[in-house]
Amino acid sequence: MTDEKESGALQGAHLDTLAVRAGIARTGEGEHSEPIFLTSSYVFDNAADAAARFAGTAGGNVYSRYTNPSVRSFEQRIAALEGGESAVGTASGMAAILSTCMALLKRGDHVVCSRDVFGTTVNLFSRYMEKFGVEVSFVPLLQLDAWRDALRANTAMLFVETPSNPLCEVADLAALSALARDNGALLVVDNCFCTPALQTPLALGADIVVHSATKYLDGQGRCVGGAVVGSAALMEEVMTFLRTCGPTMSAFNAWVFLKGLETLRLRMEAHSRSALELATWLQQQPAVEQVFYAGLPDHPGHELACRQQRAFGGVLSFKVQGGRQQAWDFIDAVRIMSLTANLGDAKTTIVHPASTTHGRLTAQQREEAGIGDNLVRVAVGLEHVDDLRADLQRGFAALG
Ligand SMILES: *Cc1c(COP(=O)(O)O)cnc(C)c1O
């Protein structure tokens, strides 16, 4: 039971208001905050009601693989924040991407995908979509000509992630939207790094946004989940795949993500502020060769990021002088930052991309993607920035 009085007043409300109030499902017990609906099935009023709900001629829940009020609340809230008509909660970020592909692609279709997407996304396309007869071309994120040249008559989808991981390259979403539209293809954007607090791809012409809710939407590194957002018609297709094939979001996780969304903008601003401060400081360190963060005025994506994003996010990377050994020495010397490949957490994380997140690429692929052996990635958390700077100092001290 959605609170009608409240939801009616939310038309055109600001992101901060929607983040706290959109999609609340009250039970009639008078509870103020969102309950968790931990139930797998639902009781029908009578036999006729059961028949009507199964036939879809009456509303109401049937079974939690189909609908669950906690998941529905999360879906309504993330849809409101992204400015989409509808959303679908999924078991993980990869389940969001898989569900989008399975629902909207068919054998014989062609996909153009940025080369610089999450590694598992590359595997999903090259190992599984190809296996089912969907051809995939990978193109460098920034080369619009390469995207254009890769298009074919059967291109059904363009898939992009911006800013990229770990070099923070920024793709022009309005230009890619136009390219997709002119060719009758869908533009799908993985908005994991910015979240709707910093970037709303649908407003720039994208058709679908996918999320790993595991990252900033949760924001505290507790749950794995995902979301797909877009038009009601497209989401109906994705929902049908999900109900049939099962990678749905759990009610408990949906409740955690609902809590996360309430503080999303505040957190994204704090992550962005500290990341910019550290990136600027890192640029001045003699043992740093190069810093990659779109908030820096000399980053090639800076101008575009200023137009397309509200801030620059929490992920930055930098090259230390030397090679793999120096990068590893640096990482092993920090004591506050967690050595883990995750990001989007209140706790700052540090990782060596070349030997972990991008370790499955060949040396030549890494070279082409600009991921050197001396590159270190930091996903800046919510600790005090002075303590993080002191921690990075420990890294530099270890380099002698
Ligand atoms: C983590 C991540 C994913 C995958 O999400 P899971 O929740 O781990 O399945 C997809 N895209 C990006 C950009 C990610 O960082």
The ligand as an SDF file (V2000), in Angstrom:
LIG
                    3D

 15 15  0  0  0  0  0  0  0  0999 V2000
   30.7090   -4.1360   -9.6240 C   0  0  0  0  0  0  0  0  0  0  0  0
   30.2870   -3.6700  -10.9530 C   0  0  0  0  0  0  0  0  0  0  0  0
   29.3980   -4.4170  -11.7360 C   0  0  0  0  0  0  0  0  0  0  0  0
   28.8750   -5.7610  -11.3210 C   0  0  0  0  0  0  0  0  0  0  0  0
   28.0710   -5.6670  -10.1980 O   0  0  0  0  0  0  0  0  0  0  0  0
   27.8640   -6.8680   -9.1490 P   0  0  0  0  0  0  0  0  0  0  0  0
   26.9050   -6.2990   -8.1820 O   0  0  0  0  0  0  0  0  0  0  0  0
   29.2140   -7.1740   -8.5730 O   0  0  0  0  0  0  0  0  0  0  0  0
   27.3290   -8.0200   -9.9150 O   0  0  0  0  0  0  0  0  0  0  0  0
   29.0070   -3.8820  -12.9520 C   0  0  0  0  0  0  0  0  0  0  0  0
   29.4730   -2.6960  -13.3770 N   0  0  0  0  0  0  0  0  0  0  0  0
   30.3310   -1.9700  -12.6540 C   0  0  0  0  0  0  0  0  0  0  0  0
   30.8000   -0.6660  -13.1710 C   0  0  0  0  0  0  0  0  0  0  0  0
   30.7730   -2.4240  -11.4190 C   0  0  0  0  0  0  0  0  0  0  0  0
   31.6510   -1.6970  -10.7170 O   0  0  0  0  0  0  0  0  0  0  0  0
  1  2  1  0
  2  3  1  0
  2 14  2  0
  3  4  1  0
  3 10  2  0
  4  5  1  0
  5  6  1  0
  6  7  2  0
  6  8  1  0
  6  9  1  0
 10 11  1  0
 11 12  2  0
 12 13  1  0
 12 14  1  0
 14 15  1  0
M  END
$$$$
